[in-house]
């Protein structure tokens, strides 16, 4: 190949130049590939300008080529790192955007002074970003939590640990809001804490709902415990007792602990059980929304009492009936009074009939008193 190049320069009279021609030393493989610039310049003489000689030059540019390759590799590495850095930065921005859309984010320095506040922080606190930045986080302190609460919080994050908790804060206009807060200490390359980031979610509605639930539960418990009627919670399918109030316990003679091992079938008078079960079947199937009946119960002391029973389902939409409320009142005395009244009414009817017959006999044929006497004797 080299000889052909020389011959071409001689034949054509045109110079030849090549850049960075690779060359490997046959007996020195440790040198690796070397790179050379070399040229052939023809020297012409005579009128015919024939090539009489060649000027041959060589330049070793191995180090230059190697340096260029190192620079190129460094450039490619820099471009790759820049690309990855941009991707990472974009990912961080995307994550930050996602967090900002959902959470209340704030960053403070070691003294608790706010250095960053996202839009949700501003929205919920009613403070502008300018008002928050530079202010101490105490600006939203509601005064609800005591010093010990915050002492433990700062003790946790100053030790480098993450703190989780629920905090009640106050808005600029004086209203309160609750947040579930996660505070993470951020460190530098030396492991020193340089700032704290707080990521919070608004749980005000949940806290209010829980508070209302506690109030309602307290009201229900007061009504349940002090109601003049017996109230019981039962499993609808089995009839097992879950809970009864004091009045229910008084009526049937069983304690709460004792009744938990029983069902309503056990304390129902046998002659009244089938009607009760039929009503429960209708209640479970949804055929009826409640039922009311008079039935007899067997107390713990085996005495029989009459009660007025109303059963109301505790049905969740789309679900089968699991529980129901049984409300009962003891009507034993009323039943006895009713029976006594019935007997009195019956006796009164009989007396009226006797009276009518008596007066009829007296009025009958006054001219024949003998027959009247006989009639009176029949009555007697």
C-alpha positions as YAML, in Angstrom:
chain: A
units: angstrom
residues:
- id: 1
  name: UNK
  ca: [0.00, 0.00, 0.00]
- id: 2
  name: UNK
  ca: [2.81, 2.43, 0.87]
- id: 3
  name: UNK
  ca: [4.75, 1.53, -2.29]
- id: 4
  name: UNK
  ca: [1.68, 2.16, -4.40]
- id: 5
  name: UNK
  ca: [1.33, 5.63, -2.89]
- id: 6
  name: UNK
  ca: [4.98, 6.46, -3.70]
- id: 7
  name: UNK
  ca: [4.52, 5.25, -7.26]
- id: 8
  name: UNK
  ca: [1.35, 7.34, -7.70]
- id: 9
  name: UNK
  ca: [3.17, 10.50, -6.57]
- id: 10
  name: UNK
  ca: [5.99, 9.81, -9.03]
- id: 11
  name: UNK
  ca: [3.62, 9.06, -11.88]
- id: 12
  name: UNK
  ca: [1.21, 11.96, -11.31]
- id: 13
  name: UNK
  ca: [3.60, 14.50, -9.89]
- id: 14
  name: UNK
  ca: [0.96, 15.36, -7.27]
- id: 15
  name: UNK
  ca: [1.86, 15.54, -3.57]
- id: 16
  name: UNK
  ca: [0.24, 13.18, -1.11]
- id: 17
  name: UNK
  ca: [-0.71, 13.87, 2.49]
- id: 18
  name: UNK
  ca: [-2.38, 11.71, 5.10]
- id: 19
  name: UNK
  ca: [-3.49, 12.62, 8.66]
- id: 20
  name: UNK
  ca: [-3.29, 10.41, 11.71]
- id: 21
  name: UNK
  ca: [-2.31, 7.30, 9.88]
- id: 22
  name: UNK
  ca: [-2.30, 4.45, 12.44]
- id: 23
  name: UNK
  ca: [0.82, 2.38, 12.85]
- id: 24
  name: UNK
  ca: [1.76, -0.47, 15.14]
- id: 25
  name: UNK
  ca: [5.34, -1.43, 15.86]
- id: 26
  name: UNK
  ca: [5.79, -5.08, 14.94]
- id: 27
  name: UNK
  ca: [8.28, -5.79, 17.70]
- id: 28
  name: UNK
  ca: [6.95, -3.34, 20.29]
- id: 29
  name: UNK
  ca: [3.29, -4.22, 20.92]
- id: 30
  name: UNK
  ca: [3.44, -2.46, 24.31]
- id: 31
  name: UNK
  ca: [3.46, 0.86, 22.48]
- id: 32
  name: UNK
  ca: [0.04, 0.13, 21.09]
- id: 33
  name: UNK
  ca: [-1.29, 1.98, 18.10]
- id: 34
  name: UNK
  ca: [0.58, 5.14, 17.14]
- id: 35
  name: UNK
  ca: [-0.62, 7.87, 14.83]
- id: 36
  name: UNK
  ca: [1.42, 9.76, 12.20]
- id: 37
  name: UNK
  ca: [1.06, 12.62, 9.78]
- id: 38
  name: UNK
  ca: [3.13, 12.00, 6.73]
- id: 39
  name: UNK
  ca: [3.52, 13.53, 3.30]
- id: 40
  name: UNK
  ca: [5.21, 12.98, -0.05]
- id: 41
  name: UNK
  ca: [6.16, 16.04, -2.10]
- id: 42
  name: UNK
  ca: [7.59, 15.44, -5.59]
- id: 43
  name: UNK
  ca: [10.63, 17.44, -6.74]
- id: 44
  name: UNK
  ca: [10.58, 18.07, -10.49]
- id: 45
  name: UNK
  ca: [13.50, 18.93, -12.80]
- id: 46
  name: UNK
  ca: [14.05, 19.60, -16.42]
- id: 47
  name: UNK
  ca: [11.80, 20.99, -19.04]
- id: 48
  name: UNK
  ca: [9.53, 18.02, -18.89]
- id: 49
  name: UNK
  ca: [9.07, 18.51, -15.15]
- id: 50
  name: UNK
  ca: [9.76, 14.94, -14.39]
- id: 51
  name: UNK
  ca: [9.85, 13.84, -10.75]
- id: 52
  name: UNK
  ca: [13.45, 13.42, -9.83]
- id: 53
  name: UNK
  ca: [13.06, 12.94, -6.09]
- id: 54
  name: UNK
  ca: [10.54, 12.91, -3.23]
- id: 55
  name: UNK
  ca: [10.51, 14.82, 0.02]
- id: 56
  name: UNK
  ca: [9.09, 12.53, 2.70]
- id: 57
  name: UNK
  ca: [8.04, 13.93, 6.09]
- id: 58
  name: UNK
  ca: [6.76, 12.15, 9.22]
- id: 59
  name: UNK
  ca: [5.13, 13.67, 12.32]
- id: 60
  name: UNK
  ca: [4.23, 11.60, 15.36]
- id: 61
  name: UNK
  ca: [0.87, 12.87, 16.61]
- id: 62
  name: UNK
  ca: [0.05, 9.92, 18.85]
- id: 63
  name: UNK
  ca: [-0.18, 11.98, 22.02]
- id: 64
  name: UNK
  ca: [-2.28, 14.57, 20.27]
- id: 65
  name: UNK
  ca: [-4.72, 11.94, 19.02]
- id: 66
  name: UNK
  ca: [-4.85, 10.33, 22.42]
- id: 67
  name: UNK
  ca: [-5.47, 13.72, 24.03]
- id: 68
  name: UNK
  ca: [-8.23, 14.42, 21.51]
- id: 69
  name: UNK
  ca: [-9.82, 11.07, 22.30]
- id: 70
  name: UNK
  ca: [-9.64, 11.81, 26.01]
- id: 71
  name: UNK
  ca: [-11.21, 15.21, 25.39]
- id: 72
  name: UNK
  ca: [-13.90, 13.60, 23.23]
- id: 73
  name: UNK
  ca: [-14.64, 10.99, 25.87]
- id: 74
  name: UNK
  ca: [-14.75, 13.71, 28.50]
- id: 75
  name: UNK
  ca: [-17.10, 15.74, 26.30]
- id: 76
  name: UNK
  ca: [-19.36, 12.71, 25.77]
- id: 77
  name: UNK
  ca: [-19.29, 11.99, 29.50]
- id: 78
  name: UNK
  ca: [-20.13, 15.61, 30.24]
- id: 79
  name: UNK
  ca: [-23.00, 15.52, 27.77]
- id: 80
  name: UNK
  ca: [-24.26, 12.27, 29.30]
- id: 81
  name: UNK
  ca: [-24.01, 13.71, 32.81]
- id: 82
  name: UNK
  ca: [-25.74, 16.90, 31.67]
- id: 83
  name: UNK
  ca: [-28.50, 14.84, 30.10]
- id: 84
  name: UNK
  ca: [-28.92, 12.76, 33.24]
- id: 85
  name: UNK
  ca: [-28.80, 15.89, 35.37]
- id: 86
  name: UNK
  ca: [-31.50, 17.49, 33.26]
- id: 87
  name: UNK
  ca: [-33.61, 14.33, 33.48]
- id: 88
  name: UNK
  ca: [-33.08, 14.18, 37.23]
- id: 89
  name: UNK
  ca: [-33.88, 17.86, 37.57]
- id: 90
  name: UNK
  ca: [-37.00, 17.41, 35.47]
- id: 91
  name: UNK
  ca: [-38.00, 14.41, 37.58]
- id: 92
  name: UNK
  ca: [-37.48, 16.43, 40.76]
- id: 93
  name: UNK
  ca: [-39.58, 19.24, 39.29]
- id: 94
  name: UNK
  ca: [-42.31, 16.75, 38.36]
- id: 95
  name: UNK
  ca: [-42.25, 15.21, 41.82]
- id: 96
  name: UNK
  ca: [-42.29, 18.63, 43.42]
- id: 97
  name: UNK
  ca: [-45.23, 19.60, 41.21]
- id: 98
  name: UNK
  ca: [-47.09, 16.42, 42.17]
- id: 99
  name: UNK
  ca: [-46.41, 17.01, 45.88]
- id: 100
  name: UNK
  ca: [-47.42, 20.66, 45.60]
- id: 101
  name: UNK
  ca: [-50.73, 19.65, 44.03]
- id: 102
  name: UNK
  ca: [-51.54, 17.38, 46.95]
- id: 103
  name: UNK
  ca: [-49.66, 18.53, 50.01]
- id: 104
  name: UNK
  ca: [-48.91, 21.62, 52.07]
- id: 105
  name: UNK
  ca: [-45.15, 22.04, 51.84]
- id: 106
  name: UNK
  ca: [-42.90, 24.29, 53.88]
- id: 107
  name: UNK
  ca: [-39.16, 24.49, 54.48]
- id: 108
  name: UNK
  ca: [-37.59, 26.16, 57.49]
- id: 109
  name: UNK
  ca: [-34.07, 26.84, 58.66]
- id: 110
  name: UNK
  ca: [-32.73, 25.43, 61.91]
- id: 111
  name: UNK
  ca: [-34.43, 28.21, 63.89]
- id: 112
  name: UNK
  ca: [-37.85, 27.48, 62.43]
- id: 113
  name: UNK
  ca: [-37.89, 30.47, 60.07]
- id: 114
  name: UNK
  ca: [-39.79, 29.73, 56.87]
- id: 115
  name: UNK
  ca: [-37.62, 29.72, 53.73]
- id: 116
  name: UNK
  ca: [-40.11, 28.11, 51.34]
- id: 117
  name: UNK
  ca: [-43.90, 27.86, 51.22]
- id: 118
  name: UNK
  ca: [-45.89, 26.35, 48.37]
- id: 119
  name: UNK
  ca: [-49.23, 27.67, 47.16]
- id: 120
  name: UNK
  ca: [-51.25, 25.21, 49.27]
- id: 121
  name: UNK
  ca: [-49.51, 26.50, 52.39]
- id: 122
  name: UNK
  ca: [-50.62, 29.98, 51.42]
- id: 123
  name: UNK
  ca: [-54.16, 28.86, 50.56]
- id: 124
  name: UNK
  ca: [-54.84, 27.06, 53.82]
- id: 125
  name: UNK
  ca: [-53.11, 29.58, 56.12]
- id: 126
  name: UNK
  ca: [-54.56, 32.64, 54.32]
- id: 127
  name: UNK
  ca: [-51.08, 34.22, 54.40]
- id: 128
  name: UNK
  ca: [-49.33, 35.36, 51.22]
- id: 129
  name: UNK
  ca: [-45.98, 33.87, 50.29]
- id: 130
  name: UNK
  ca: [-44.33, 37.19, 51.10]
- id: 131
  name: UNK
  ca: [-45.86, 37.12, 54.59]
- id: 132
  name: UNK
  ca: [-44.73, 33.56, 55.24]
- id: 133
  name: UNK
  ca: [-41.17, 33.68, 53.90]
- id: 134
  name: UNK
  ca: [-38.89, 34.92, 56.64]
- id: 135
  name: UNK
  ca: [-41.50, 34.50, 59.37]
- id: 136
  name: UNK
  ca: [-41.12, 31.95, 62.10]
- id: 137
  name: UNK
  ca: [-43.39, 28.92, 61.90]
- id: 138
  name: UNK
  ca: [-45.04, 30.15, 65.10]
- id: 139
  name: UNK
  ca: [-47.07, 32.43, 62.83]
- id: 140
  name: UNK
  ca: [-49.57, 29.58, 62.41]
- id: 141
  name: UNK
  ca: [-49.38, 28.30, 66.01]
- id: 142
  name: UNK
  ca: [-52.93, 27.91, 67.35]
- id: 143
  name: UNK
  ca: [-51.94, 27.57, 71.00]
- id: 144
  name: UNK
  ca: [-53.75, 24.22, 71.13]
- id: 145
  name: UNK
  ca: [-50.65, 22.12, 71.81]
- id: 146
  name: UNK
  ca: [-48.57, 22.50, 74.95]
- id: 147
  name: UNK
  ca: [-44.81, 23.12, 75.15]
- id: 148
  name: UNK
  ca: [-44.10, 19.47, 75.80]
- id: 149
  name: UNK
  ca: [-45.67, 18.57, 72.45]
- id: 150
  name: UNK
  ca: [-43.28, 20.84, 70.54]
- id: 151
  name: UNK
  ca: [-40.32, 19.91, 72.74]
- id: 152
  name: UNK
  ca: [-40.67, 16.26, 71.73]
- id: 153
  name: UNK
  ca: [-41.13, 17.24, 68.09]
- id: 154
  name: UNK
  ca: [-37.94, 19.32, 67.97]
- id: 155
  name: UNK
  ca: [-36.07, 16.70, 69.95]
- id: 156
  name: UNK
  ca: [-36.94, 14.16, 67.28]
- id: 157
  name: UNK
  ca: [-35.99, 16.21, 64.20]
- id: 158
  name: UNK
  ca: [-32.86, 17.69, 65.78]
- id: 159
  name: UNK
  ca: [-31.63, 14.14, 66.33]
- id: 160
  name: UNK
  ca: [-31.95, 13.55, 62.57]
- id: 161
  name: UNK
  ca: [-35.12, 11.48, 62.76]
- id: 162
  name: UNK
  ca: [-38.38, 12.03, 60.92]
- id: 163
  name: UNK
  ca: [-41.34, 13.25, 63.00]
- id: 164
  name: UNK
  ca: [-44.96, 12.31, 62.32]
- id: 165
  name: UNK
  ca: [-47.96, 13.86, 64.00]
- id: 166
  name: UNK
  ca: [-51.20, 15.80, 63.77]
- id: 167
  name: UNK
  ca: [-51.19, 19.53, 64.50]
- id: 168
  name: UNK
  ca: [-53.91, 22.14, 64.84]
- id: 169
  name: UNK
  ca: [-52.84, 25.44, 63.24]
- id: 170
  name: UNK
  ca: [-54.48, 28.85, 62.98]
- id: 171
  name: UNK
  ca: [-55.15, 30.86, 59.82]
- id: 172
  name: UNK
  ca: [-54.51, 34.55, 59.38]
- id: 173
  name: UNK
  ca: [-58.21, 35.29, 59.95]
- id: 174
  name: UNK
  ca: [-58.29, 33.30, 63.20]
- id: 175
  name: UNK
  ca: [-59.85, 30.03, 62.05]
- id: 176
  name: UNK
  ca: [-58.35, 26.67, 62.87]
- id: 177
  name: UNK
  ca: [-57.28, 23.82, 60.62]
- id: 178
  name: UNK
  ca: [-55.75, 20.40, 61.26]
- id: 179
  name: UNK
  ca: [-52.87, 18.83, 59.33]
- id: 180
  name: UNK
  ca: [-51.20, 15.43, 59.34]
- id: 181
  name: UNK
  ca: [-47.56, 16.46, 59.29]
- id: 182
  name: UNK
  ca: [-44.30, 14.75, 58.34]
- id: 183
  name: UNK
  ca: [-41.15, 16.74, 59.17]
- id: 184
  name: UNK
  ca: [-37.88, 15.53, 57.65]
- id: 185
  name: UNK
  ca: [-34.44, 16.96, 58.54]
- id: 186
  name: UNK
  ca: [-32.32, 17.65, 55.40]
- id: 187
  name: UNK
  ca: [-28.55, 17.18, 55.65]
- id: 188
  name: UNK
  ca: [-25.52, 18.35, 53.67]
- id: 189
  name: UNK
  ca: [-22.67, 16.14, 52.39]
- id: 190
  name: UNK
  ca: [-21.05, 16.21, 55.82]
- id: 191
  name: UNK
  ca: [-24.21, 14.85, 57.43]
- id: 192
  name: UNK
  ca: [-25.06, 18.11, 59.15]
- id: 193
  name: UNK
  ca: [-28.72, 19.17, 59.37]
- id: 194
  name: UNK
  ca: [-29.18, 22.36, 57.38]
- id: 195
  name: UNK
  ca: [-32.98, 22.71, 57.17]
- id: 196
  name: UNK
  ca: [-36.30, 20.99, 57.79]
- id: 197
  name: UNK
  ca: [-38.96, 20.17, 55.21]
- id: 198
  name: UNK
  ca: [-42.53, 19.73, 56.34]
- id: 199
  name: UNK
  ca: [-45.06, 17.89, 54.18]
- id: 200
  name: UNK
  ca: [-48.62, 18.12, 55.44]
- id: 201
  name: UNK
  ca: [-52.11, 17.15, 54.37]
- id: 202
  name: UNK
  ca: [-55.32, 18.87, 55.41]
- id: 203
  name: UNK
  ca: [-57.32, 16.59, 57.75]
- id: 204
  name: UNK
  ca: [-59.68, 19.26, 59.09]
- id: 205
  name: UNK
  ca: [-62.80, 17.56, 57.73]
- id: 206
  name: UNK
  ca: [-61.76, 14.21, 59.17]
- id: 207
  name: UNK
  ca: [-61.01, 15.69, 62.61]
- id: 208
  name: UNK
  ca: [-64.35, 17.55, 62.62]
- id: 209
  name: UNK
  ca: [-66.17, 14.39, 61.56]
- id: 210
  name: UNK
  ca: [-64.44, 12.44, 64.34]
- id: 211
  name: UNK
  ca: [-65.36, 15.14, 66.86]
- id: 212
  name: UNK
  ca: [-68.98, 15.12, 65.70]
- id: 213
  name: UNK
  ca: [-68.95, 11.34, 65.88]
- id: 214
  name: UNK
  ca: [-67.65, 11.49, 69.46]
- id: 215
  name: UNK
  ca: [-70.35, 14.01, 70.38]
- id: 216
  name: UNK
  ca: [-73.05, 11.93, 68.72]
- id: 217
  name: UNK
  ca: [-71.72, 8.80, 70.37]
- id: 218
  name: UNK
  ca: [-71.79, 10.56, 73.73]
- id: 219
  name: UNK
  ca: [-75.37, 11.70, 73.12]
- id: 220
  name: UNK
  ca: [-76.37, 8.21, 72.01]
- id: 221
  name: UNK
  ca: [-74.66, 6.68, 75.03]
- id: 222
  name: UNK
  ca: [-76.53, 9.05, 77.35]
- id: 223
  name: UNK
  ca: [-79.84, 8.22, 75.69]
- id: 224
  name: UNK
  ca: [-78.99, 4.53, 75.58]
- id: 225
  name: UNK
  ca: [-78.03, 4.31, 79.24]
- id: 226
  name: UNK
  ca: [-80.78, 6.55, 80.63]
- id: 227
  name: UNK
  ca: [-83.67, 5.63, 78.34]
- id: 228
  name: UNK
  ca: [-86.87, 4.56, 80.16]
- id: 229
  name: UNK
  ca: [-87.29, 1.82, 77.54]
- id: 230
  name: UNK
  ca: [-85.21, -1.31, 77.10]
- id: 231
  name: UNK
  ca: [-82.86, -0.99, 74.11]
- id: 232
  name: UNK
  ca: [-80.79, -3.85, 72.74]
- id: 233
  name: UNK
  ca: [-78.45, -4.38, 69.80]
- id: 234
  name: UNK
  ca: [-78.74, -7.83, 68.23]
- id: 235
  name: UNK
  ca: [-77.36, -9.84, 65.32]
- id: 236
  name: UNK
  ca: [-80.27, -10.21, 62.94]
- id: 237
  name: UNK
  ca: [-79.41, -13.64, 61.49]
- id: 238
  name: UNK
  ca: [-78.62, -15.40, 64.76]
- id: 239
  name: UNK
  ca: [-80.63, -13.34, 67.23]
- id: 240
  name: UNK
  ca: [-77.58, -13.11, 69.47]
- id: 241
  name: UNK
  ca: [-77.44, -10.19, 71.88]
- id: 242
  name: UNK
  ca: [-74.51, -7.80, 71.45]
- id: 243
  name: UNK
  ca: [-75.40, -5.09, 73.93]
- id: 244
  name: UNK
  ca: [-78.33, -4.05, 76.11]
- id: 245
  name: UNK
  ca: [-78.98, -0.93, 78.15]
- id: 246
  name: UNK
  ca: [-79.68, -0.93, 81.92]
- id: 247
  name: UNK
  ca: [-83.46, -0.80, 81.43]
- id: 248
  name: UNK
  ca: [-83.41, -3.86, 79.15]
- id: 249
  name: UNK
  ca: [-81.35, -5.67, 81.78]
- id: 250
  name: UNK
  ca: [-83.86, -4.66, 84.46]
- id: 251
  name: UNK
  ca: [-86.80, -5.94, 82.41]
- id: 252
  name: UNK
  ca: [-85.37, -9.39, 81.60]
- id: 253
  name: UNK
  ca: [-83.27, -9.86, 84.74]
- id: 254
  name: UNK
  ca: [-80.02, -10.69, 82.95]
- id: 255
  name: UNK
  ca: [-76.80, -8.66, 83.16]
- id: 256
  name: UNK
  ca: [-74.90, -7.45, 80.09]
- id: 257
  name: UNK
  ca: [-72.31, -10.19, 80.54]
- id: 258
  name: UNK
  ca: [-74.97, -12.89, 80.91]
- id: 259
  name: UNK
  ca: [-77.04, -11.77, 77.94]
- id: 260
  name: UNK
  ca: [-74.01, -11.86, 75.59]
- id: 261
  name: UNK
  ca: [-74.17, -15.67, 75.68]
- id: 262
  name: UNK
  ca: [-77.90, -15.78, 74.80]
- id: 263
  name: UNK
  ca: [-80.20, -14.97, 71.88]
- id: 264
  name: UNK
  ca: [-83.75, -13.61, 71.80]
- id: 265
  name: UNK
  ca: [-85.14, -17.07, 70.96]
- id: 266
  name: UNK
  ca: [-83.94, -18.35, 74.34]
- id: 267
  name: UNK
  ca: [-85.86, -15.77, 76.36]
- id: 268
  name: UNK
  ca: [-89.01, -15.77, 74.16]
- id: 269
  name: UNK
  ca: [-92.08, -17.62, 75.43]
- id: 270
  name: UNK
  ca: [-92.50, -20.68, 73.13]
- id: 271
  name: UNK
  ca: [-96.05, -19.84, 72.04]
- id: 272
  name: UNK
  ca: [-94.91, -16.41, 70.78]
- id: 273
  name: UNK
  ca: [-91.67, -17.50, 69.06]
- id: 274
  name: UNK
  ca: [-93.04, -18.34, 65.60]
- id: 275
  name: UNK
  ca: [-94.70, -14.95, 65.14]
- id: 276
  name: UNK
  ca: [-91.45, -13.27, 66.20]
- id: 277
  name: UNK
  ca: [-89.35, -15.35, 63.75]
- id: 278
  name: UNK
  ca: [-91.75, -14.62, 60.87]
- id: 279
  name: UNK
  ca: [-91.44, -10.91, 61.54]
- id: 280
  name: UNK
  ca: [-87.64, -11.21, 61.61]
- id: 281
  name: UNK
  ca: [-87.65, -13.02, 58.25]
- id: 282
  name: UNK
  ca: [-89.61, -10.14, 56.71]
- id: 283
  name: UNK
  ca: [-87.28, -7.61, 58.30]
- id: 284
  name: UNK
  ca: [-84.16, -9.36, 56.99]
- id: 285
  name: UNK
  ca: [-85.56, -9.73, 53.47]
- id: 286
  name: UNK
  ca: [-86.53, -6.05, 53.35]
- id: 287
  name: UNK
  ca: [-90.23, -6.82, 53.00]
- id: 288
  name: UNK
  ca: [-90.89, -4.58, 56.02]
- id: 289
  name: UNK
  ca: [-88.93, -1.67, 57.48]
- id: 290
  name: UNK
  ca: [-89.81, -2.43, 61.11]
- id: 291
  name: UNK
  ca: [-92.29, -4.41, 63.14]
- id: 292
  name: UNK
  ca: [-94.14, -4.03, 66.42]
- id: 293
  name: UNK
  ca: [-95.70, -6.80, 68.45]
- id: 294
  name: UNK
  ca: [-96.71, -7.83, 71.94]
- id: 295
  name: UNK
  ca: [-95.00, -10.97, 73.20]
- id: 296
  name: UNK
  ca: [-94.07, -12.79, 76.35]
- id: 297
  name: UNK
  ca: [-90.54, -13.16, 77.66]
- id: 298
  name: UNK
  ca: [-89.07, -15.55, 80.19]
- id: 299
  name: UNK
  ca: [-87.03, -13.68, 82.77]
- id: 300
  name: UNK
  ca: [-83.93, -15.11, 84.38]
- id: 301
  name: UNK
  ca: [-86.02, -16.02, 87.46]
- id: 302
  name: UNK
  ca: [-88.37, -17.98, 85.09]
- id: 303
  name: UNK
  ca: [-91.27, -15.59, 85.61]
- id: 304
  name: UNK
  ca: [-93.30, -14.66, 82.53]
- id: 305
  name: UNK
  ca: [-93.72, -11.04, 81.53]
- id: 306
  name: UNK
  ca: [-95.47, -9.25, 78.68]
- id: 307
  name: UNK
  ca: [-93.55, -6.70, 76.60]
- id: 308
  name: UNK
  ca: [-94.28, -4.39, 73.72]
- id: 309
  name: UNK
  ca: [-91.47, -4.97, 71.19]
- id: 310
  name: UNK
  ca: [-90.38, -2.78, 68.26]
- id: 311
  name: UNK
  ca: [-87.54, -3.92, 66.00]
- id: 312
  name: UNK
  ca: [-85.74, -1.50, 63.65]
- id: 313
  name: UNK
  ca: [-83.03, -2.61, 61.16]
- id: 314
  name: UNK
  ca: [-79.56, -1.07, 61.01]
- id: 315
  name: UNK
  ca: [-79.21, -1.56, 57.26]
- id: 316
  name: UNK
  ca: [-76.33, -0.20, 55.15]
- id: 317
  name: UNK
  ca: [-77.26, 0.59, 51.56]
- id: 318
  name: UNK
  ca: [-76.37, -2.27, 49.25]
- id: 319
  name: UNK
  ca: [-75.58, -4.67, 52.10]
- id: 320
  name: UNK
  ca: [-77.59, -7.42, 53.73]
- id: 321
  name: UNK
  ca: [-79.00, -6.80, 57.17]
- id: 322
  name: UNK
  ca: [-76.53, -7.69, 59.93]
- id: 323
  name: UNK
  ca: [-77.84, -5.92, 63.02]
- id: 324
  name: UNK
  ca: [-81.08, -4.51, 64.38]
- id: 325
  name: UNK
  ca: [-82.28, -2.54, 67.39]
- id: 326
  name: UNK
  ca: [-84.89, -4.04, 69.70]
- id: 327
  name: UNK
  ca: [-86.87, -1.60, 71.84]
- id: 328
  name: UNK
  ca: [-89.18, -3.01, 74.48]
- id: 329
  name: UNK
  ca: [-91.31, -1.91, 77.40]
- id: 330
  name: UNK
  ca: [-92.76, -4.03, 80.18]
- id: 331
  name: UNK
  ca: [-96.54, -4.10, 79.77]
- id: 332
  name: UNK
  ca: [-97.20, -6.91, 82.26]
- id: 333
  name: UNK
  ca: [-99.11, -4.66, 84.67]
- id: 334
  name: UNK
  ca: [-101.07, -3.16, 81.79]
- id: 335
  name: UNK
  ca: [-101.92, -6.66, 80.57]
- id: 336
  name: UNK
  ca: [-103.09, -7.67, 84.04]
- id: 337
  name: UNK
  ca: [-105.12, -4.49, 84.32]
- id: 338
  name: UNK
  ca: [-106.60, -5.19, 80.90]
- id: 339
  name: UNK
  ca: [-107.55, -8.71, 81.94]
- id: 340
  name: UNK
  ca: [-109.07, -7.39, 85.15]
- id: 341
  name: UNK
  ca: [-110.97, -4.78, 83.19]
- id: 342
  name: UNK
  ca: [-112.19, -7.49, 80.84]
- id: 343
  name: UNK
  ca: [-113.40, -9.60, 83.78]
- id: 344
  name: UNK
  ca: [-115.06, -6.56, 85.37]
- id: 345
  name: UNK
  ca: [-116.77, -5.72, 82.07]
- id: 346
  name: UNK
  ca: [-117.98, -9.29, 81.72]
- id: 347
  name: UNK
  ca: [-119.33, -9.29, 85.28]
- id: 348
  name: UNK
  ca: [-120.98, -5.94, 84.68]
- id: 349
  name: UNK
  ca: [-122.72, -7.32, 81.59]
- id: 350
  name: UNK
  ca: [-123.97, -10.26, 83.62]
- id: 351
  name: UNK
  ca: [-125.29, -7.94, 86.37]
- id: 352
  name: UNK
  ca: [-127.03, -5.80, 83.79]
- id: 353
  name: UNK
  ca: [-128.63, -8.87, 82.32]
- id: 354
  name: UNK
  ca: [-129.78, -9.98, 85.78]
- id: 355
  name: UNK
  ca: [-131.13, -6.52, 86.55]
- id: 356
  name: UNK
  ca: [-133.10, -6.44, 83.32]
- id: 357
  name: UNK
  ca: [-134.60, -9.84, 84.06]
- id: 358
  name: UNK
  ca: [-135.42, -8.78, 87.62]
- id: 359
  name: UNK
  ca: [-137.35, -5.71, 86.57]
- id: 360
  name: UNK
  ca: [-139.03, -7.65, 83.81]
- id: 361
  name: UNK
  ca: [-140.39, -10.19, 86.31]
- id: 362
  name: UNK
  ca: [-141.64, -7.47, 88.65]
- id: 363
  name: UNK
  ca: [-143.38, -5.68, 85.84]
- id: 364
  name: UNK
  ca: [-144.90, -8.88, 84.50]
- id: 365
  name: UNK
  ca: [-148.50, -9.44, 85.35]
- id: 366
  name: UNK
  ca: [-148.89, -7.69, 88.68]
- id: 367
  name: UNK
  ca: [-152.22, -9.47, 88.97]
- id: 368
  name: UNK
  ca: [-150.36, -12.75, 89.48]
- id: 369
  name: UNK
  ca: [-147.76, -12.21, 92.24]
- id: 370
  name: UNK
  ca: [-147.30, -15.92, 92.69]
- id: 371
  name: UNK
  ca: [-145.58, -16.23, 89.34]
- id: 372
  name: UNK
  ca: [-143.41, -13.21, 90.20]
- id: 373
  name: UNK
  ca: [-142.25, -14.88, 93.38]
- id: 374
  name: UNK
  ca: [-141.40, -18.04, 91.45]
- id: 375
  name: UNK
  ca: [-139.44, -15.98, 88.93]
- id: 376
  name: UNK
  ca: [-137.48, -14.26, 91.65]
- id: 377
  name: UNK
  ca: [-136.68, -17.62, 93.15]
- id: 378
  name: UNK
  ca: [-135.24, -18.68, 89.78]
- id: 379
  name: UNK
  ca: [-132.98, -15.67, 89.73]
- id: 380
  name: UNK
  ca: [-131.84, -16.31, 93.29]
...
